[in-house]
């Protein structure tokens, strides 16, 4: 199956200048200090209207924290100036609950930063289609069932939300078509024992809605999450589903069955150090706390500062990030990290470039 957007891989290879800087850092903080993220995840709001059975950030508590428009008016142009190239709005809450999310998305694009959105899409602000959609590179909707009944059980919500999501997706596709927009619109289902039988139904629904893709991804146990229902999930018996899903593909619709990631889940880590943190990505919580890794939210060792109190540049070049840099370099036990984390494929690549360089590399 085609993975046109390299969802089951990584795209760091398209940023050789940043990789070259990383490869040259070693233990030198002065070289590390001004290497800013290529990609960031930002949680505009901490509240969520669903209580998914698989939620990895349940331990944060779905608190109604939100980033103010005043802070974003300063932060986003600064991030663009510092060289941040993309932002995904998602996080520990549902981003479309933020009353200013359309303005935030528009400002992000106007700051020279590519924008994406991960959402449950059960709600949609009135100005979203006109203001936000033209500024978004891609939207990925978390849609974890093929029927309203299963959706309600897995998402911890009412069955009616399933139809709301379908209507909102149809509205996005219609707006894109009528206005010739570039936004890629897709859905994602987390493969679980209770929804595996509905994935083919969902694939047909997404195709017929006019979406660009459906991603089928594996569960990954978060270290701090209270949800352990799927902790010991085994995908070996579900891999054949990938072949069945090929029949739903067309010239305009792809199914990305993440078999590569599924197979990695029960394997040991392929590297000994995290070279991605605290460099090529970062995370900003709805409270304004900047973290160098989304797998360690609320862990003070990874908290670098707060954008409500100081500039991002001051935070990224500050003492807390220096300490985090030294901790990740010298003390972080990678075996304690979350399996298949966001930076796993990036780290596999950086491991080959930095830590396991073979002999005779100049003989290209």
N, C-alpha and C positions, 0 to 999 in steps of 0.2 A: 504494500500500500504506500501511496505517496505521502511524504511528510514535507510538503512544500515550504513550510515555515520553520523547519528544523526544530520542532517542539521536543522531540525525543533525543535531541543532541544539544549543541551550544553554538554560539555565534561569536565567541571571543576571537576566533581566527581572523575576523574582519576588522580587528583593532590592533594591528601589529605594533603601532607606536606605544600603546599602553602596555602591551606584553613585554616589549623591550625594556621599558622602565622597570617593570616588576622584576624581570630577570636580573636586573642590575642592583637591586636593593640590598640583598643579603641581610645583614643585621644593622644596616645604617639607617637610623631614624630620619636623618636629614634628607636622605634620598626618598624615603617613604612618605614624608610629611605632606607633600603637595601632589600626591597621586590621588586624584578625586574619582568618585564612582562614575562608571559609564552608565549604570542602571540603578534606579532606586525604586523601592516600594514605599508608598505612603498610605497610611490609614487616615482618611479625613475624619472619620467618626468611629467611636468604639462600640456603639450600640449595634445590635443586629435583630432583625425581625424573625429570624429562624433559629432553631436549636438543632442543628444537624447531628445525627448520631456519630458522625466521624470527626466532628470539629476538633481541630488541633489546638485552638487557642481558647478553649472553654475556661482554662485556668485563669485567664485575664479577667473574666467576669462580665463581659458585654456591657461595660460601663458607658454611660452617655457622655463621654468626653468627646470634644471635637476641636479641630484646628480652626482658629478664627480666620476670617477673610483678611484681617489686618496683617496677621502673621504671614499668610500666603502671598499677599501683595509684595512683601519684602523678600520672602524666601525664594519664590520661584524664579524671579529675574536673577537673583544671586546664583542659584544652582545652574542656570543657563550660562551665566558668565564664567563660572568655574569649570565648565566642560561636561556637566551631566548631560547625557544624550537622550535618556528615556526615563519615564516614570510610569509605573503601574499603580493605579489607585485600587486598593483592595484592603488588605490588612485584617485587624482583629474585629472589625465590624463590617456592616454593609455600606459601601461608599455612597450609594444613591440616597441614603437617609440624610446626608448633609444638605442643608437647604441651599447652599451656594455651590454645589458640586458642578453645575454647568459652567459657572463663572470661573471656577478653579481650573477646569479642563481647558477652557478657552485661554486663560492666562498662561497656562503651562505651554500650550502650543505657541502663543505669542512670545514666549520667552526663549524660543528656539529649541524646545524639548519635545521629543516625540511622546505621545500619550497613549496609554492603554488602560483598560478597565476590566476588572474581574468582579462580577456581580451575580446575585441570584435573580436579578431582573424581575422580581415580583412587584416592584414599584418603579415608577419612572416619573421624574419631575416634568412639569408642564413645558418647560423651555428646553428640555434635553434634546429632542430631535432637531430643533432648529439651531440651537447654540452649540451644543456639545458634540453631536455626532460628526459634523464636518471636521472637527479638530482631532478626532480619535483615529489612531492607526489600526487598532483592533480591539474588539470586545469579546470576552470569553464568558459565557454564562454557565454557572454551576447548575447543572440540571441532572439530578442523580436518580432518575427513574423514567420509565416510559408510560406510566399511568398516574392518574391523580391520586389514587389510593396509596400506591407505593411511595409516591413523591411526598405525601403528607407524613407518612411514617418516618421516612428517612430524613426529611428536612425539618421535622418537628414543627409542622405548621398545618394549616387547613387545606383540604383538597382543592378549594377554589383557587389557591395560589398557582396551581399548575396551569390553569387556563389563563390566568393573568400573565404568566410568563410567556405562554404561547402567543397571546395577543400583543405583548410588548415586542417580542421578537419579530412578529409579522410587521409591526409598525416600523421597526428599524429597517427591515429589508425593503419595505415600500419607500421609505424616505430616501434610502441610499439609491435605489433604482431611479426614482423620479428626479433626483438632484445630481445624479452621476457622481456620487461620493466614492472615495477610495477606501473607506473603513471596511476592514475584514470582520465579519460577524460569525462567531462560532460558538459551540457549546462543549461542555466537558462533563463527563460522567466518571465518578470514582467507582471502579469495579469492585462490587461487594457481593457476598453470597446471596443477599436478598434482592439484588437488582440485575444479576447476570442474565436471567431469563427474559428481561425486558430491553436489553441493549439493542437487539435487532429492530425492535419496534421503535425505539427512540431514534435509531439511525434513519429509518424511513421517514419519521416525522421531521427530523432536522433537514433532510434532503428536500422534502416536499415544501418546507417552509421557505426554502431558498437560502439556507445558511451555507457558509463556505466549507465548514468542516465540523466533525464531531471528534473530540479527543476522548479516548478510553484510557484512563491512567490507573496505576495501582495505589493502594493505601500505603501510607508511611507513618508509623507510630511516632508521635511527638513525645519527647522525653518528659515533658512537664504536664502533659494532658491527663485529665481525669478519665477520659474515654479510652478504655482498653479493650473494647468489644472485639476489635479486629487485630489485636496485637500479634497474634500468631497465624495470621492469614497466609494461606499457601496458594500461589497462583499456578502451580504446575498443571492442575487439571482444567484450567480456564484458558490456556494459551491457544487452544484450537479455535477459540471464538474469533481470533483475528482473521483466520481464513474465511470464515462464514461472513464476516462483515465486508469483505472485498466486493461482494455482489451489489452493495449499495452505493458504490462509488460511481460518479459520472465525470464528465469533463469539467464540471463546475463544483462538485462536492467531493470532499475527501474524508476518509475515516483514518484517524491517526491512532492506531492500536499500539500502545507503548509497551510492546513485548520486551524490548531491550531493558527498560527500567524494571519491568516485572521480574525478569530473570536475575537482576542485580540484587533484589531485595534480601535474599538469603545468602548472599555472598559477603565475604569480608571486605573491608574497605580496600580500594585499589591503590591507596596512597597513605602516607604517614603524616603529612602536614596539610593544613588548609592554607593554600597560597592565595585564595580569593579574598579572604578576610584579613584585615580591614581595608580593602583596596577597591576592587572593581564594582562593589555594590554596597548599599546601605539601606537602612530601614528607619522610617520616622513614624512613631506611634501617634495615636490621636491625642495623647497627652503632650506631645511635642518632644518626647524623649527620642534621641537619635541612638540607634543601636547598630552595631557593626554586623549583626547576624540575626535574621528573623527566627532562627531555631532557639535562640537564647534570650527572648524577650523577658524582661523583668530580672534578668541576671545582671547584677551590678558590674560584673567583670567585662560586660559587653556594652554597657551604657556609656556614651561619650559626652553627653550634654543635653541641653534642651533648647529648641529653637524659639521658645517663648522668652528665653533669657538672654541669648546671645546669637551672633550670626553663625551660619553654617560653617563658614571659613574658620572662624575662631574655634568652633567645636572640632572640626576635622584636623586642625593643626595643633590642637591643644594637648594638655598633659594626659587626660584620660585616654585619648586615642593612642598616645605614645605607649602607655602602659598596656593597652589592649594589643597593640602591635607586638610588643615584647612577649606578652603572655601567649598569644597565638603562635608566635614563632618558636617559643622555647618550652612551653608548659602544657599547652592544650593536648589532651589525650583524644585523638581522633576517633578512637573506638567507642567513646562515650557520646559521639555526635549522632544526630538523626540520620538514619539511612536514607539514601536518595534525596538528600537535601537539594535546595534550589541550585546550589553551586557544584553539585557532584560532577557533572560532565565538564564544567569549567576547571575544576580541580584535577580531574584526570588529565586534561590537556596541559595544565600548568605543571603538573608533576613530571610529565615527559620533557617539558621545556627547561624546567629549573632544577628539579631534584634527581632526575634519572637520565641526564644527558649522556648519550652513548659516546664512545670514543670516535674520533675522526669526523666530527660534525662538519668540519669545513669541506669535506669531500661530498658535496651535495649531489 
